[in-house]
Amino acid sequence: MKAIIFDMDGVIIDSEPLHLELEKKLLEELGGKITPEELQDFVGTTDYYMWSTFKNKFNIKNSIEEMIAMKKERFLQNIHKISLVDNFEEFMLTVHSKGYLLGLASSNNRKAVNSIIKKFNLDKYLEFIISGEEVSKGKPDPEIFLTAANKMNVKPHECLVIEDATNGVKAAKSAGMKCIGLKNPNSGNQDLSQADLIIDNFNELTLETISKLF
């Protein structure tokens, strides 16, 4: 292993409840209605994919770009409510101190990603950062992870991805990477069965445990 690529929402930050709350409320304002369980199926996908699906399903008049902008603005207004996932920082500092390259590959938009990076001072630890706006295909397509590996100058089989969502795990495995599924209860009922290892907390992860995956 040469590099670890983190998803952001649900892995680095505990933000999925906020996303789900804002998306459900906005969708209802625009004339759509969806259950929390149905909304969880979009965890890990891009904003464009989700809102284009809603636009077609509920015949919403607003453009996809308008809906994305509205959600983006509301998320940024509520960013003060977000905290880091338990024990993420300790794990990140450990692997960084051992010289592993660290990257972030998030389906979220660039403005939200940059705001989180700044809020928690993560830029000095992350070698490469990519958002959902910089890829043409969102997770479960492997494009975002393959792009991250390429930019960090490592091979896919030298990478470990840490994900909390079904779509993210599928993308990592399709990219030919090892994947750890983080079972975050706030991310809903995600199927992580394709992951090479499933954990409930970062404090379960040691370098010895990780090395056994490679």
FENVENPE-V313620 format. One record per pair of residues at least 4 apart in sequence whose C-alpha atoms are under 7 Angstrom apart, sorted by sequence separation. I is the first residue (numbers start at 1). J is the second residue. If there is no record, write none. Layout:
# FENVENPE-V313620
I_J ; I_J
This chain:
# FENVENPE-V313620
7_11 ; 8_12 ; 9_13 ; 10_14 ; 15_19 ; 16_20 ; 17_21 ; 18_22 ; 19_23 ; 20_24 ; 21_25 ; 22_26 ; 23_27 ; 24_28 ; 25_29 ; 26_30 ; 27_31 ; 28_32 ; 34_38 ; 35_39 ; 36_40 ; 45_49 ; 46_50 ; 47_51 ; 48_52 ; 49_53 ; 50_54 ; 51_55 ; 52_56 ; 53_57 ; 54_58 ; 55_59 ; 62_66 ; 63_67 ; 64_68 ; 65_69 ; 66_70 ; 67_71 ; 68_72 ; 69_73 ; 70_74 ; 71_75 ; 72_76 ; 73_77 ; 74_78 ; 75_79 ; 84_88 ; 87_91 ; 88_92 ; 89_93 ; 90_94 ; 91_95 ; 92_96 ; 93_97 ; 94_98 ; 95_99 ; 96_100 ; 108_112 ; 109_113 ; 110_114 ; 111_115 ; 112_116 ; 113_117 ; 114_118 ; 115_119 ; 116_120 ; 117_121 ; 118_122 ; 122_126 ; 130_134 ; 137_141 ; 142_146 ; 143_147 ; 144_148 ; 145_149 ; 146_150 ; 147_151 ; 148_152 ; 149_153 ; 150_154 ; 154_158 ; 165_169 ; 166_170 ; 167_171 ; 168_172 ; 169_173 ; 170_174 ; 171_175 ; 172_176 ; 173_177 ; 205_209 ; 206_210 ; 207_211 ; 208_212 ; 6_11 ; 7_12 ; 8_13 ; 9_14 ; 10_15 ; 27_32 ; 28_33 ; 34_39 ; 45_50 ; 55_60 ; 62_67 ; 95_100 ; 108_113 ; 117_122 ; 149_154 ; 163_168 ; 172_177 ; 173_178 ; 199_204 ; 9_15 ; 10_16 ; 27_33 ; 117_123 ; 132_138 ; 137_143 ; 149_155 ; 163_169 ; 173_179 ; 9_16 ; 149_156 ; 172_179 ; 42_50 ; 135_143 ; 135_144 ; 24_34 ; 146_156 ; 169_179 ; 161_172 ; 181_192 ; 52_64 ; 169_181 ; 51_64 ; 181_195 ; 180_195 ; 183_198 ; 48_64 ; 51_67 ; 161_177 ; 179_195 ; 180_196 ; 181_197 ; 182_198 ; 183_199 ; 184_200 ; 160_177 ; 161_178 ; 162_179 ; 163_180 ; 164_181 ; 179_196 ; 180_197 ; 181_198 ; 182_199 ; 183_200 ; 113_131 ; 130_148 ; 159_177 ; 160_178 ; 161_179 ; 162_180 ; 163_181 ; 164_182 ; 178_196 ; 179_197 ; 180_198 ; 181_199 ; 182_200 ; 156_175 ; 157_176 ; 159_178 ; 160_179 ; 161_180 ; 162_181 ; 163_182 ; 164_183 ; 182_201 ; 128_148 ; 156_176 ; 157_177 ; 162_182 ; 164_184 ; 47_68 ; 110_131 ; 156_177 ; 109_131 ; 102_125 ; 103_126 ; 108_131 ; 109_132 ; 110_133 ; 164_187 ; 169_192 ; 102_126 ; 103_127 ; 104_128 ; 105_129 ; 106_130 ; 107_131 ; 108_132 ; 109_133 ; 128_152 ; 166_190 ; 102_127 ; 103_128 ; 104_129 ; 105_130 ; 106_131 ; 107_132 ; 165_190 ; 166_191 ; 169_194 ; 32_58 ; 101_127 ; 103_129 ; 104_130 ; 105_131 ; 106_132 ; 166_192 ; 169_195 ; 140_167 ; 145_172 ; 165_192 ; 139_167 ; 140_168 ; 31_60 ; 96_125 ; 139_168 ; 142_171 ; 146_175 ; 30_60 ; 140_170 ; 141_171 ; 142_172 ; 145_175 ; 107_138 ; 140_171 ; 139_171 ; 142_174 ; 142_175 ; 76_112 ; 105_144 ; 105_145 ; 105_148 ; 103_148 ; 23_71 ; 22_71 ; 46_107 ; 47_108 ; 45_107 ; 46_108 ; 44_107 ; 15_82 ; 14_82 ; 13_82 ; 14_83 ; 13_83 ; 14_84 ; 13_84 ; 14_85 ; 12_84 ; 13_85 ; 12_85 ; 11_85 ; 12_88 ; 46_132 ; 46_138 ; 45_138 ; 45_139 ; 44_139 ; 8_104 ; 3_100 ; 4_101 ; 5_102 ; 6_103 ; 7_104 ; 2_100 ; 3_101 ; 4_102 ; 5_103 ; 6_104 ; 7_105 ; 8_106 ; 2_101 ; 3_102 ; 4_103 ; 5_104 ; 6_105 ; 7_106 ; 5_105 ; 91_202 ; 88_202 ; 87_202 ; 87_203 ; 44_165 ; 43_165 ; 45_167 ; 44_167 ; 44_168 ; 40_188 ; 11_163 ; 11_164 ; 10_164 ; 3_158 ; 4_159 ; 5_160 ; 6_161 ; 7_162 ; 2_158 ; 3_159 ; 4_160 ; 5_161 ; 6_162 ; 7_163 ; 1_158 ; 2_159 ; 3_160 ; 4_161 ; 5_162 ; 6_163 ; 1_159 ; 1_160 ; 17_186 ; 16_186 ; 11_182 ; 16_187 ; 10_184 ; 10_187 ; 1_214
